[in-house]
Amino acid sequence: MPRFQARVLVQLRPSVLDPAGEAASAAAQRLGVDGIAHLRIGKAVELELEAPDEAEARRRVELLSDRLLANPVIENWTLELSQS
């Protein structure tokens, strides 16, 4: 059965405050790193799965992303999928 590599990138929606991003931005300024106009923190989830084809692999990872990996009320996610 084919194997697929998936990377799900989860980010807070633009309308949701990001205290961790604000703290990191302030810390960067204290370190002398200037010019950061916008900094938000998210997460990347990487997984490998077996599926009969790419469409089924995509369906499974989308289900995981919607119901487990991201909170759809406050987060958006994107999917990168490739066959390994």
Rosetta silent file (secondary structure, phi, psi, omega in degrees, C-alpha in Angstrom):
SEQUENCE: MPRFQARVLVQLRPSVLDPAGEAASAAAQRLGVDGIAHLRIGKAVELELEAPDEAEARRRVELLSDRLLANPVIENWTLELSQS
SCORE:     score description
SCORE:     0.000 S_00000001
   1 L     0.000  138.081 -179.143    0.000    0.000    0.000 S_00000001
   2 L   -63.862  148.507  176.495    1.384    3.463   -0.838 S_00000001
   3 E  -108.274  144.521 -179.844    2.774    5.671    1.927 S_00000001
   4 E  -128.520  142.771  174.066    2.151    9.386    2.125 S_00000001
   5 E  -101.561  132.897  178.793    3.890   12.161    4.027 S_00000001
   6 E  -128.499  142.748  172.502    1.632   14.895    5.349 S_00000001
   7 E  -129.929  121.568  178.053    2.386   18.207    7.007 S_00000001
   8 E  -108.302  121.935  177.613   -0.474   20.144    8.548 S_00000001
   9 E  -101.660  121.466 -176.393    0.272   23.775    9.370 S_00000001
  10 E  -112.616  127.658 -179.943   -2.050   25.183   12.023 S_00000001
  11 E  -132.070  148.158  172.059   -2.326   28.939   12.602 S_00000001
  12 E   -64.301  145.518  176.101   -4.612   31.074   14.700 S_00000001
  13 L   -62.634  150.910 -177.984   -7.207   32.888   12.643 S_00000001
  14 L   -56.925  -29.017 -178.122   -6.268   36.520   11.917 S_00000001
  15 L   -80.432   -6.723 -177.565   -9.070   37.763   14.184 S_00000001
  16 L   -96.714  131.337  177.433   -7.737   35.810   17.201 S_00000001
  17 L   -63.750  146.224 -179.468   -5.175   37.449   19.482 S_00000001
  18 L  -123.389   84.907 -178.545   -1.801   35.679   19.655 S_00000001
  19 H   -60.167  -36.422  179.230   -0.182   36.391   23.054 S_00000001
  20 H   -65.833  -40.321  177.581    2.742   34.050   22.321 S_00000001
  21 H   -64.815  -41.449  177.821    3.432   35.850   19.053 S_00000001
  22 H   -63.665  -42.589  179.102    3.269   39.231   20.772 S_00000001
  23 H   -63.975  -41.379  179.056    5.666   38.027   23.495 S_00000001
  24 H   -66.044  -39.181  178.232    8.096   36.659   20.898 S_00000001
  25 H   -63.717  -43.849  178.122    7.951   39.904   18.936 S_00000001
  26 H   -64.345  -40.528  178.781    8.688   41.941   22.074 S_00000001
  27 H   -65.138  -37.419  177.987   11.541   39.589   22.996 S_00000001
  28 H   -62.121  -41.786  177.632   13.015   39.944   19.509 S_00000001
  29 H   -63.324  -40.911  178.127   13.071   43.713   19.928 S_00000001
  30 H   -63.871  -29.320  178.022   14.802   43.348   23.302 S_00000001
  31 L   -80.907   -3.877  178.616   17.407   41.162   21.574 S_00000001
  32 L    91.776   12.376  177.570   18.032   43.935   19.078 S_00000001
  33 L   -92.218  104.664 -177.519   16.203   42.360   16.144 S_00000001
  34 L   -98.133  166.244  172.837   14.361   45.269   14.568 S_00000001
  35 L    91.112    1.941  178.357   11.967   45.440   11.658 S_00000001
  36 L   -77.852  113.397 -178.029    9.550   42.666   12.630 S_00000001
  37 L   -89.347  -28.888 -173.941    6.184   43.980   11.509 S_00000001
  38 L  -156.070  127.107  178.937    4.103   40.905   12.246 S_00000001
  39 L  -139.836  121.662  176.315    4.872   37.691   14.152 S_00000001
  40 L  -128.985  146.387 -177.636    2.384   34.897   14.852 S_00000001
  41 L  -109.443  135.196  177.546    3.116   31.475   16.272 S_00000001
  42 L  -132.505 -157.037  177.979    1.509   28.285   15.005 S_00000001
  43 E  -143.449  153.258  175.803    2.329   24.614   14.898 S_00000001
  44 E  -119.182  130.791  177.933    3.346   22.050   12.301 S_00000001
  45 E  -116.447  122.685  179.431    2.183   18.457   12.563 S_00000001
  46 E  -111.881  136.080  177.418    4.002   15.885   10.431 S_00000001
  47 E  -148.177  159.148  176.667    2.731   12.388    9.875 S_00000001
  48 E  -123.281  134.382 -179.724    3.174    9.413    7.598 S_00000001
  49 E  -143.124  156.807  174.733    0.264    7.198    6.657 S_00000001
  50 E  -100.780  138.065  177.953   -0.632    4.347    4.357 S_00000001
  51 L  -155.428  154.947 -177.816   -3.634    4.725    2.063 S_00000001
  52 L   -64.455  -28.952  178.995   -4.778    3.143   -1.199 S_00000001
  53 L  -158.464  173.453 -175.999   -4.398    6.435   -3.099 S_00000001
  54 H   -64.686  -37.951 -179.335   -3.715   10.145   -2.658 S_00000001
  55 H   -61.783  -41.595  178.949   -7.393   11.096   -2.521 S_00000001
  56 H   -70.179  -39.044  176.367   -7.999    8.726    0.406 S_00000001
  57 H   -60.645  -45.213  179.321   -4.840    9.899    2.182 S_00000001
  58 H   -61.646  -44.261  179.925   -6.001   13.503    1.777 S_00000001
  59 H   -58.885  -44.446 -178.671   -9.488   12.637    3.078 S_00000001
  60 H   -65.112  -44.942 -178.315   -8.036   10.986    6.196 S_00000001
  61 H   -69.813  -35.880  175.794   -5.649   13.823    7.013 S_00000001
  62 H   -62.541  -40.371  176.772   -8.363   16.421    6.412 S_00000001
  63 H   -61.502  -46.947  177.480  -10.599   14.563    8.875 S_00000001
  64 H   -59.672  -43.785 -177.114   -7.788   14.519   11.457 S_00000001
  65 H   -63.845  -44.906 -178.695   -7.070   18.198   10.871 S_00000001
  66 H   -68.242  -35.208 -171.080  -10.704   19.277   11.237 S_00000001
  67 H  -108.478  -14.969 -174.323  -11.481   17.171   14.293 S_00000001
  68 H  -130.134  -47.903 -170.633   -8.218   16.622   16.160 S_00000001
  69 H   -81.349  -29.151 -177.714   -5.238   18.731   15.113 S_00000001
  70 L  -128.092  151.474  173.767   -6.879   22.158   14.871 S_00000001
  71 L   -95.350  105.448 -173.334   -9.638   23.952   16.719 S_00000001
  72 L   -64.023  -13.885  178.398  -11.860   25.139   13.840 S_00000001
  73 L   -73.243  -37.745 -174.654  -13.353   27.911   15.986 S_00000001
  74 L  -122.478   -6.130 -175.291  -10.043   29.786   16.361 S_00000001
  75 E  -126.782  148.217  169.174   -7.564   28.104   13.973 S_00000001
  76 E  -108.919  156.820  177.063   -7.065   27.630   10.248 S_00000001
  77 E  -140.649  154.105  173.941   -4.971   24.830    8.787 S_00000001
  78 E  -128.526  155.320 -174.821   -3.292   23.994    5.494 S_00000001
  79 E  -123.140  132.509  169.599   -2.179   20.606    4.222 S_00000001
  80 E  -115.953  126.600 -176.126    0.919   19.561    2.297 S_00000001
  81 E  -134.400  135.055  176.495    0.737   15.954    1.055 S_00000001
  82 E  -147.430  153.701  178.339    3.187   13.907   -0.960 S_00000001
  83 E   -84.866  135.216 -178.770    3.760   10.258   -1.688 S_00000001
  84 L   -99.188    0.000    0.000    6.912    8.847   -0.094 S_00000001
